[in-house]
Amino acid sequence: MEVIRVRFRKGLLYGLALLLAALPLINLTANTVHAATSRVAIIKSMSGTVQVKKSGGSKLFKAFAKMSLNEGDVLSTSANSSAVLQFANGTSEDDKMSVASGTTLTFSKLSDKNGTKTKVSMLNGSAWVDVKSISSKSDEFTLETPTAIMGVRGTHLLVNVNPETGATRLTVAAGVVNTKPAGSDESYDVKPGNNALVTKEQEDVGEIIVAPADLDTLMKQNDKSLIEAIVTAAGEIVKENQQKLDQYFEDAGVSNDLSRKKTNVENLLGAIVDNAVKNGLISQDRVNQLVQEAQTQTGVTIDLSKKNIVLSDEEKRLQYEQKKKDDEAKKAADEQRKKDEDERKKLADLNKKIEEERLRREEENKKSDEEKKKKAQEEYEKLLSEAEKQRFVESKKKLDAASTPGNQPVPVSQPSSSVVLSDNAQLQSLRAFGYTDDSSSAAPITVTQSSVDPTEYEASVSNNIQKIVATFVTQESNATVKYHSAVLTSKTTEKLALNAPGDETTFDFVVMAPNGVTTRNYTLTVTRAPSEPTYQISDYLSSFSATDGDNTLTWHSFRDVENIPITRLDTPADSIDLTLNFVSNNYSAALYGWGDSEYREIPADQMRAAPVQTWETSGSKSVTLQEGMNFYFLYVYDNAKEESSDEYEIPVALFIIENGKPVPNIKVGYRPAAQIGPNTYLSTVYGGALGANLYMNFFDSDYTSWASVKTVNGAEVATPYEIPLPLSPAGIHSFDIVTEDIAEVYHDEYNLKVYNGDSSRYSMSFNMAYHYNGADYSISLTHPGGGSYGYSTGSVESSVVSAVYMPVFSTDIGVTAAVYKNGVLQNPASLPLDFGANSFDLVASDSEGWSNYRIIITRPYPEPELTDVRIDSASLSGFVPWNHTYTNNVSTDVEGVALEYTPNGYSGIEWTVWKEGSPDTEVTAGEGGIYFLELQDGDNYYQIKPDDGSDPYWITIHRPSA
């Protein structure tokens, strides 16, 4: 069975269905269309009711014969109606389209520039198409439906779109139609005699089944107008099939079955006409008349007596699969329609409750107003004298008597024919609800009314909202609301599909006043948030590889983070040669990142401060590795784009390169384990514990660990993320742990010792301090969770390079203390501090057991500063790094000076020199990083800027006038 499963691009499936509603956004007129192209579609003939909506407009016009249709126009046929369209470039006619009843078409593209290009979007209905405009490779004729895109080349075809399911049926009588589901790159060539059924399986999955045309089904889906169009084209069909018969089967090879297939193509036209006559769609006399006219016009002999179609068992099975799939689509559509009806009822009930609540509040407000009036009157009467009060009461009685209904003249009853109905067609409110899919529950959407035009409403939704339901409250309860000319039940729409993420969808509604004459047009524009971009390495690199000397390294791709693919490799080498091959000469690349023996969060501005390597063209570059984990983001630059555009810089991959072994995060309960040797760890629990959970990963909790526990003491674990460890009886317990990477390639072994015993004799207090400029300073420590989590944190200035650890034990009998960093024993009097977080494991021990604790000291990255600025090789007078403003004087004969500067030791910041002006201009560095500054009389202002947004250095060079 020829079945192709593909993924629909998200949102595209419904884009065509909403095309009619969105057309008013395209503010074009017929005049502007004519200015762009002279290709038109002309209504050659029509019957019944045919309507046209011009491009950019919302009003429907009654169509007429010889009416011209332009790009962007929409044509629709009512029941028992049809139309024949003739396409033309100027006076040269070519393609023809016969449109049956209940069909909606949009002329998406009509152009004769750089070839004849025609694109017709068919929302529903049926049409027969005769294409003659394809004479060169630049010519195009495309027919789109909600589920299929058909590229036509010199072909006669029949298309049916089910208005309920959106399923497309394509039957080819002559030529070849390349067909694919909307949003897919996979396609299938449909040849004469075959029928392609394209269905929507789920929200974003489509399926094509190609089988010989089922003539009984064909007759049920088409009417008299299309059958007549097929017979009218009989001469051209016979002629094209005679010319291309061998081409249709040139890939079929030689087989006994080939003759049968060719005969079926030759007999197809006779079989269609025979079935049409038998089903009463056309009379034999009318067939004879049309055949005679076709033979006269083409000079081709048409023999309709050849009508026998012979199918193989496999072809019959494919027809059955099509029918089964069509039935499934109809059943799903019926179920969806019932769901929608239930949702409308729920929304109607909700609106009723909202309206009841509104009336209740109005009544409460009315009572409140009456109370206020009564109280105000009482307060007023208190201010009056008795005589004034008496006059006020008498006057009020007279007014009340005059307003009593019994004292009013009784109006004469008028005949019902003279009752004047309201002409009020205004909305009181508009509410909307969003749906992520057909089965999701309704989520209220905030709708705002335009302050400029009260007939315009707007709403914004997240990108996962695919459909909305709108419900209306009119000022007149018996006014009606219409959408697409149909009156809305309970003034509530069905689920309306939104355009793709990032796009707007505009819906047009009409409110009709109770008098049935006055109308008012309203629009609801819904903006859908854009999707997060996704990146594929293959879009930018044809290949990438890495070597460490003579060894080619293996990459393992295993997950995505924020739509960026991650790939990793392992090497014992200190550097690798990374080769990138770009798919376009427009591309260049830069590698940003850091190496770290223990993963910790690196600020984005520091990580992106300076690239570790760049590629201007395809080729190999050396990348130096640090011991442990190396994290590198690869950015590709499209140099054909503007640097300010979002398409210029693209993050395409995260490379994780392991040089040596990563240091895992191990906790027993909530207590971090101390690394006391290569792959050896220690932890303690309070005495008497029967067990505790082991937590082990290689990244912070925000990341999925790339390796996890596989076995403990030889037994596979039930879950790798929370592993119960038995710790009874008290004493020392040893656990041999094997981890496995997520690619199931690498395995590492660890040993964990857990001491379950009396740790009170090891209880300690401790101080951390550092020396700076000859003085001692203590490090203030905080204890997360009140200290119960087994670690403390502190920080120092960025200039501090080491710390001192000073423990104090509750008893010193036989107890020793040690400090480890990444498993390496340290000198407590001089603990090295790197930039970022530094984890130190403190271990107290005696002959019976241990106690451990962790201290994390953060040394921030230094602020970007210059250590020296030189003008013509001489340092600026009085320069100090923390002063950012300087003035330098030169003599009148100096035309320019050479500027040099030296940044501090932190190499992560890129500095540039700018000349202030309107606008500021960047100065290009010369050889050796020296900048030549041209001078004018007076003050010349320059800036040396860091790229992290910190304050620049302002330098004014003054040259007096001659």
N, C-alpha and C positions, 0 to 999 in steps of 0.2 A: 504494500500500500504506500502510495506517495504521500507521506505526512511530514510536514515541516513545522516544528515547534520553535517559536521565537518569542522574544520579550518585546512587548510594546514599550516605546519610550514613554515615561511617566507624563501624563497630561495630554499627550498627543491624541490619544484615542477619542477624547471628548472635544478636542480643539475644533474638529470639523463640524461636530454637532452644534457647536456654539458660533460657528462662523457667521451665520445669518444675524444673530443677535449682536455680534461685535462689529458688523460692517458700518454702523453709524459712526464709529470712532474714526473711520478712515475718511477724513474730510476732503473727499475728492468730488469733482463735478464732471458731468459729461464732457464739458469743454476741455478740462485738463486731461482727460483720458484721450480725447481725440488728438490733443497736442503731442501725446507720447507715442501713439500708434494709430495706424489706419486700418488695423484688423478689427472686424466686427462680426457679430452673429446677427443674422436677419431672420425674423419670423416669416418664413416663406408661406406657411399656411397654418391654420388653427381651427379648432372647433371647441365649443363649450366656453368655460370660464378660465381664462389664463391671465395671471397677474404678474406685474414686474415691479420690483423695488430698485430704483436707480442707486448707483454707487454713492455712498455717503449719506443717503437719505433714509427716512423711516416710513414714508408714505407709500402705500401700494397703489399702482396705477393699473387700470384695465388695459391689457395688451391688445394690439391690433395687427393685422397682416401688414408686412413690409416694415414693421417697427425694428429699429436698430438697437442692438444690445451691445454694451461696451464692457470693458474690464471692470469688475467689481459689481456689476448688476446681478440681481437675483430674479430667477423666473420660477413660478410655481403653477402647476396645473391642478384644477379642482377635480372632483369626481365627474366621470363621463366627459372628460375634456382631453385634448391632445394638442400637440404642436409639432411642426417640422421646422427645424432651424438650419439655415444655410450659412456656413462660415465663408468669409471672403477677405482678401487683401485688396482693398480698393474695389475694382470691378472684376477681379479674378476670383471666381468661386472655386471652392475645393471641398472641404469636409461637410458632412451633413449629419444631423442628429434628429431622430424621431423620438419624441418624448410622450410617454403614456400618461394616463390620469394619475393623480396623487403623487406627483414627482416634484422635487425641489432641487434646482440647480443654481450654482454660483459660478460665474465666469471669472475665475481667479486670475487668469492671465490670458491676454489676447495681444500678441505682438508680432510684427513683421520685421523687427530689427534684428540683424545678425541671424537670419533664419526665421521661419514661421514657427511660432511657439504658441500652443494652445493648452490651457489647463482648465478643466471643468471639475468642480467639486459637486458631487451628487449625494445629498443628504438622505434621500429616500426615493422610492419609486422605481420606474423601469425606463430604459431607453435603448434604442438600436442606433449604432454608430457606424457610419461609412467614412473611413479616413483616406483622403487622397493627397493631403498636404505634405506627406513625407517624401521628399525627393533628394535630400542631402543629409549628412550627419548632423548638421546644425539645426535641422527641423525637429520639432518635438510635439507630440500630442499625448497629454497625460490626463487620465481620468481617475479622480480620487473619490473614495467612499469612506465612511467612518472606520472601516476595518481594512481597506486595501488600497494600494496604489498601482495603477496599471499603465505601463508605458507601451504605447501603440505605435506600430510601424506598418503602414500600408495594409490595414486590416478591417474586417467586417465583424462586428461583435455585438452581443446582447448582454446588458447588465441589469441585474435586479438587486435592489437593496431593501431588505425587510425593515419597515419603519419601527417595528417593535424590538427586534433583536440586534439590528445593525448588521446582520450577516449579509455578505455579498455573494451573489452567484454570477459568475462570468461564463458565458458560452461563446465560443469562437466558431464562426462559420468559414472564415478564410484568413490567412496570414497567421502571425504569431503575436501574442500579447505577453509581455514580461510582467508578471504579477508578484507582489510581495505584500505582506501585512504592513500596515502603517507603522512607521518607526523602526522598521527592520531593514537590514542590508541583505538578508537572504531573499532569494526570489526564485520563481519557477516559470518556465516558458510554457504557456498554454497554447495548444495547437488545435487545428480544426477538428470538430467532433467532440472535443473535450469540454468539461465543465469544471470550473474551480470554485469550491465553496470555501470562503474565508470567514471564520467565526471568531468571536471574542470569548476565549475560555474563561479568563478571570479578568480582574481589573487591568492587568498588564501582560497577559499571555494570549497569544493568538495561534491559530492552527489552519493550515491549508490542506485540503484533501482534493486531489484531482482525479476525476473519473469520467468515463464517457457520458455525454449528456443524456439525462433521463427525459425523454420527450413528453411523457405524461406530466411530470413536474413542470416542464417548460411551458406547456399549454395553460396550466393553472395560474402561472405567474405573469402571463402576458395577455394583452387584449388585441382587438381587431387592428388598431392603428399600427402596432408593431409588426404583426404578421404581414400586413400589406407592405410595410417598409422592407421586410426581408424579401418578399417576392419581387418587389420593384428592383432590388439590388441583385436579382438572381444572375443576370448576365455577367456582372462584375465578379460575383462570387465564383461562378464556374470558371471564368477566365483566369482569375488569380490562383485558384487551386490547381488548374491544369499546368500553370507555369511553375508552381512551387511544390508540386506533390513530392518530387524526389528530395527536395531540400528538407521537407518536414521530417523525413525518416533517414537522413544521411548518417545519423549516429546509431541507427538501429542494427546495422550489419545486415547479413543475409540470413533470413530465416523463413520457414514455411508460413509463419504468422504475418510476415510483412505484406503479403498480397492481400490478406483479409483486411488489414488496417487501411491500406490504400483504397480498397473498394468501399470501406465504410465512409471515408472522406468524400469519395465521388457520389455516394448515395445519400449523404447527409441532407442536402437541400430537399430532395424528393421526400425523405422521411418526415422532415419538419412540416412541409406543405400538406402531406397526406394526413398527418395527425391534426393539423389545424382545421382541415376540411371536416374530418370526422368529429371534432369537438365543436363545430359550428362557429368557429372564429372567422371564417371566410368561406364564401361560396366557390364552387368549382368554376362557375362562369367568370367570377371576378379574378380567379387565379389565371384562367386562360387569357383574359384581357391583359393583365399585367405582364404575363410571360411574353405575349406577342409584342407589347411595347418595349420590353427589355431586349428581346432579340433584335428588334429594329434598330434600337439605339447602339447596341454593342456589336452586332454582327455575329454573336455567339449563339450556337445551338444549345437550347436548354431542354434537357430530357428529364422530366420529373417522374417518369415511370420507374426509374432506378431508385428504389426506396427501401431496400432490405438492409438492415443493420445487424451484423452478427457479432455478438459479444462473447469473450472468453469467460471462464468461471471467475478468474481473478478480477476482470473488469466488472462483472456483476457484483462481486463482493465489495468492490470500491463504491459502486452505486449504493449498496446497502449501508456502507459506512457513512456516506454522505447523508442519506436519509436519517440515519440514527443520530448523527451529529446535529442535523437541522432540528429534529424533534427535541433533542436535549436543550438546544438554544431557545426554542419556543417555550419549553417548560420552565426554564430558568427565567425567561422574560415574564411569564405569567406569575411566577412566585414573587419576582421583584415588584411587579405591578401591585400585587396584593400587599406587599410590605409597604410600598409607597402610600397606598390607600389607608392602611392602618396608621402610618405616620401622619397623614393629613388629618385623620380623625383625632389623633392625639393632640395635634397642634390646634385643631378647631376647639377641642375641649380646653386646652390651655388658654387660647384666646378668649374663650367664654369666661373662664375664671378671672383672667386679667380684666376683662370688661366689667364683670361683676364687682371686682375689687375697686375699679375706677368709679363706678356708680356709688359704691358704699362710701368711698372717700369723699365724693361730691356731696352726698347726703350729710356726712359728718361735718364737712366744711360749711354747708348751708345752715345746719343747726348752730354751729359755732358762730357764724355771722349773725344769726338772729339773736343769740345770747349777747353778743357784743353790742348789737343795736339796742337791745333792751336795757343793758347796763348803761350804755351811753345816754339813753333817754332818762333813766333814773338819775344819773349824775347831773344831767341838764336841768331837770325839774327841781333839783335841790337848790339850784342857783336862782330860781324864779320866786317872785313874791306870790302870795295867794291869788291875787287878781290875775297876774300873768300866767300862773299855772292853770287857772280856770279857763282863760282864753285858749291856752295851748291844748287843753284836753278837748274843748268844744271843737276846735279846728280839726284835730286829729279824728274825732268821731265823724265829722262831715266827710273827710277824705276817705276813711274806711268804708263809709256807707256808699260813697260814689264808686268805690272799686269792688263792691260786693256783686257777684255774678247775677243775683236775682234782680238787681237794680239796673242792669245793663239792657239795652235794646236787644231783643232776640233776633238773630240774623235769619233771613228767609232762606229755607233749604233750597239749594241749587241742584239741578239735575247732575248726575255723575259725569256726564259728558263735558261739563264746564269746569270740573275740578282742575285747578292749576297745579301741576306737579313741579317739584323743586328742580331748578337748573344748577344746583350745587354739585360740582364734580371734583371736590377737593378731598385730599387725603387728610385724615387726622393723625395717623401714625403709620409707620412701616417697620415691621420687625423681621429679623432673619435668623436662621439657625444653620449651623454648618455640620457637615458630615465628612469623616475621613474616608469612609467607604460605604457601600450600600447596607452593610449590617451594623454600622456603628450607631450609637445613640446621638440625639440632637444636642448640639452645643450652642448656646445663645451667642449671637454676633452683635457687636456694637455698631449700630447704623446711625450716621449723622446726616442731618439735613443741611444742604448748602445755605449759607447766609446770603448768598448773592441771588441764587435762583431756587425758590422753594420747591420746584418740581424735580430737583436733582438730589439724589441720596447717594451716600458713599459708605463703603465699609472696607476694612482691611482684615485679612485672615492669614493664618500661618500657612506654610507651603504644604502641609499635610492635609489641609481641607480641600476636598475634591468636588464637593457638591454643596448647594445651599437650597433651603426652602424659604420662600418669602411669604409673609402673611400681612394683609392690609386691613386697616380700620378706616372706613370712610366717614366723613362728617355726616352724611346722610346714610342711615342704616340700610335703606333700600336701593342705594347706588350699586352698580356692578363694576367689577374689575376684570379686564381682559388681558391675556398674554397670548401673542401670536393669533389674534382674532378670536380666541376661544374664551368664553366666560369661565372664570375660576370658581370651582366649587368651594364654598366657605371662604371665598376670597383668599385662598391659599394655593400656592403653586405646587406642582410635583417637584421632585428633586431636580435641580438645574445644574448641569455640569459647568465647572469653571475651566478657563483656559490654563495653560501650563504655568508652573511656578514662575514668578517674576512678571507675569502678564496681567493686564486688566481684562475684565469681562463686563460688558455693559448689557443690561437687560432693559427692554422697553415695555412699559405697561400703559394701559389706557383705562382711565376711570370714566364711566358713563353715568351721568346724572339720572335721577329717577324719571325725568321727562323723556328719556330715551333719545335725546337729540344732542344735548351739551356734553362734550367730552373734554378731558384734559390729559395730556401726555406726561408721563413720569419716567424717569430713568433711575436705575440702581447700578452703580459701578462698583464692582468688587475687585480689589487689588490683592493678588495672591503673592505672598512673600517669595523671593527667589530661592531656588534650591541651593544647597551648599555645593560648590563645584567639586567634581571628582576628576582625578588625574590618573592617567595610565602612563607608565614609563614608556610603553611602546609608541605612544603618540609623539614622543620627542627623541627617543633613543632607539636606533635600530638594533643596538646591542650594547652591553657593558660587561666588562670582565675585570678580574683582578688576578695578579700573580705575586708571589713572594719569592723572587729568584726564578728558579726553573719550574716551580710548582704552580699549576693553575688551580685557583681556589674555587670551592663550590659555594654558591649562594643558596640560601634557604628562605623562601618567602612564606610568611606564616600569618600575618594579620595586618589590619589597617588601623590607623589612629587618625580620627577626624578626616577620613577620606584619603589619607596619604598612605600608600603601600609601604610596608616595612620589609626589608630583606636583610639577611645577616650572613656573616661568614666567620670562620675561626682560623687563626694563624698564630704560630709562635714567633713570627718575625717582628722586628721593630718598625718595619715599613712595608707598604705594598705599592705596586704599580697599578693604578686604576685607569682603565681604558674606556673612553666614552666615544661612541659613534653616533652622531646626530643624524636625524632623518632629513634635516634641511640645513643649508649653508647659512640660513638666517640665525641659527641658534648658537648660543654660547652657554657656559655653565659656571657655577661657583659652588664650592663645597664649604659649608659652615658647620661648626660643631666643637666638640671638646672630647677629651679623654679623661677617664676617671676610674680609679680602681674600685670605687664603691659608688653606685648610682646616687646622685642627689640632684635636687632641682637647681637648674642653672637659669638665671634671669635671661629672658629673651633678648634684651638689648646687648647683653654680654655675649651670648651665644652667637648673635648675628653681627657682632662688632666688626670682625674682619674675616675674610675667607681663609681657610687653610690651604686651598688650592683653587685654581681657575683654569678653564679651558676656553680659548677663543675659537678653536676649531676642533674637529675630531682628532683624537690621539690619546697618548698615554702620559700620565703625570704621576709623580711619586707623592705618596701621602704618608707622613710620619705618624706612628701609633704610640700611644702611651700604654703602660702596662694596665691591664684590666679591660674595662668596657670603653669602647670608643663610639660615640654617637655623632653621626654626621647627617645633616640635611642637605640634599642636592637640589639646587635651584637652577632651572633652565630659563634663559632670557631670549625672548623673541625680538631680535633687533629690528624687525620690520614694523614693530608696533611702537607707539609713543611710550616713553618711559613713565609717563603719568597714568597710563591706562592700566586696568586690572589684568590685561592679557600680556603685559610685558614680562612680569616675573611670575614663574610658575613653580611651586614646590612639588616636585615629582616623586621624591622617595626619601625615606629615612634608612640610612645604612647603619647597621649595628655590627661593629667589628670587635670580636673578642680576642684580645691579646693576653694570653694567660687566663687564669680562672677568675670569674667575677666573685665578689664577696656577697654571700646571701644574707638576707635579713632573717634571723632565727629568733623566735620567742617561744618560751615555755610558759604557758599561761600568758600573763601580760609582761613578763620579765625578759628583756633582751638577753640573749646568750652572748658570752664573751668568746672571742676567737683567741685561743691560747696556743695555737700552732697551725701548721698547714692543714687545712680542712678539718681542724679539730676545734670543738666548741664546748663551752661550759655554761651550765645554768644551775640555779638553785631554786628550791621551793621551800615553803614553811614546813617544819617537822610534822609528821603525822598525815600528810596528804596521801590519799590512795592513788591519785593519778592527776594528770594535767594534759591539756591539749598542746600539740606542737603546731606552730605556724611557721612556714618557711617559704620565702619567695626571693626573687632577685631584683625586684623593682619596688618602688613605693606602691601604696595601695591604689593609686590612680591608674596604674598600668597593670595589664595582665602579665604575669610572670612568664618569661619565655622558657623556663624549666620548672618542673614540679617534682614532688616526691613520688617515686615509683614504688620502692620497698623500704620497710623498716625491719631490721634483723631478718632479712630474707623473705618476709611475707609482704605480698602486695597490699597496698592501702586501699580502703574503700573510697576515700575522697582525698585528693592530694592537698587540700587547702586547710583542713582542720583534722588533725590526726591524734586520737587519744593515746597517751603513753601510760602504761602501768608503772606505778612508783611505790608499790608495796612489796616488801617491808621497807622500813626506813633504811637509809644508807646510800651507797653510790650505785647508780644504774647507768649502763652504757648501751647506746643505740647506734648500730651501723645503718646509715641512710644512703640510698642510691637515688639520684635524681635523673630525670630524662627530659631532654629539651622538647619543645612543642613539635618540632619536626620529626621527633622520634629517631634522631640520628646519634646524638651525643649522650653519654652517661658519665656521671661523676659520683665519687664516693666521699662520704663525710662521716665523722664520728662525733656523736653528741654525748657528753657526760652530764647527768643530772644528779645533783646531791639533794637528797630528801632527809633532812636531819635538823639538829638544833643549830641554828645560825646565829643565836644571840651572842655567842662569844666572839663573833666576827663583826658585830654591829660597829659601825664606824661613823664618825663625822669627818669631814674633809674640807679643805680649802683649796681653791685654785687661784693662782696669782701669776703676774707677768712683770718683767722688768722693762722699763722704758726710760731712756735718757738718765740712767743712773738711779732711778727711783723704783720702789716696789709698789704695785697696785694689785688689789684683790679683784677677782672676777665674781660678779654677783651671779648666783645660780638660782634658777627657779625649778620647781618640782611639779611637773604635770600630774594631775590627778592626786594632788596631795602627797606625792612621793611614792604612792603605792605601785606605780608602773615600773619602778626599777631604773629610772634614768632622770638626769637633770640636764638643763640647758643653760648656756651662757654665751656671751659675745665679748669681743675685744675690738679695738681699733684696727683698721686695715694695715697699719704700719707694724703691728705686733707680730713677731715671727715665731715666738715660742712661749710656752706656759710652764708653770711649776705646780706639781701635785703634792699636797701635804696631808696624808691621812692621820687620823687619831683613832685608835682602837679602844674598845671598852676594856680589853685585856690584851697584854702583849706577850702572854706566855705561849711560846711556840707558834705565834702567828706571823706570817710574812705577807707583804703586799707587793703586787706587781701591776704594771700598766701596759696594756697592749693597744696597738693601733693597726687594724687590718691584719691581726694575727702576729704582728712583729713586736717583740718585747722592747719597751722604750725606757729611756732614762727619765725617771720622775722629775728630775731637776731641770730637764730641758725637753719638753714635749713639742715637737715641730707642729706649727700651725700653717696649713695651706689656705689659700683663698677658698671661701665657701664653708661647708660644714665639716668639722673634724670630730670623728667618733673615737672616744677612748674607753676601753673596757678595763675596769678596776677589779682585781681579783685578790681576795684575802683567803689564805689557806693555812691548814695545819695538817697533822698526820691523819686526821679523820675525814676531812671534807673541805668544802669551799663555800665562799659567798661571793657573788659578783654584782657589779653595778656598772652603769654606763653614763658617761658625761659627754655631751655634744657641745662643742665650742665652735661658734661661727665667727669666721674672720671675713668681713665684707670685702668685696672687690674695691680697689682704690678709685677715687674720683679722678677723672681724666685731667691732667695738668701738664703744662710745659715746664721743663726744668731750665730751659735757656732759650732766648730769642736773640738773634744776631743780625745787625745791619752792617753790610760790607765787612763781614767777618768779625766785627766787634760787638760784644754783648751790650744789650740795652742798659743804659745807666740806671742803676737802682733796681734791676729786675729781681723780683721774687715771685715764686709760682702762684701765690694766692692773690696777688694784685693783677688785675686784668686790664688796666688802662694805662697807656704810655704815650708820651709825645717825644718825637725825635726831630731835631732841627738840622737842616743841611744848608749849604751855601747856595747862592743864586745860580751858579754855573753847573750844578749837579742835575743831570737829565734823568737819572734813575738810580736806584739802589738795589743791592742783592739782599734778599731776605732768607734767613735760615732759622729753623727752630728744632728743638729736641723735646719729644714727649717724655713723660715719666715711664717707668718700667712696664706699665700695663699696656700690652700691645694690641688690646682688643678694640681700640678706637682709631678711626680714620680721621685725619685732620685735613682741611682744605683752606685755601687762602682766597678771600673775596675782596674786590674793590667796591666800596659803597658808591651807589649812584642810583639812577632811575632807568632800568632796574640795576640791582647789584650784579656784578659780573665776576665769574670765577677766574682766578689767575692760574695758568697752567705752569706746572713745575718744569724747570729745565733740567739739564744734566746734573746728576748728583743731588737731586731734590732741592735745588736752589731756585728761588722765585725772583725774577727781575721785575721790579715795580717802577713803572713809568711815572714821572712826577710832573705836576703843573705848578704854576705859581700859587701860593697860598697853602691852605691845608689839604692834604691828601689822606683820605680815610681808608684804612684797611682793617679787615677782620681775619683772625685765624680761628676757624670753627671746628669743634668736635662734632662727629655725626650722631652723638647720642642725645643731642638737644641741650647739653650743658652750656653755661655761659661761654661765649667766645672771648678771645683777647682782642681789645680794641687798640689799634696803633695809629696814631696821627703823625704824619711826616710833614713838617712845615718847610716850604721853600719860599723865601721872601722874593718879592718882585725885584726885577733888575733896576 
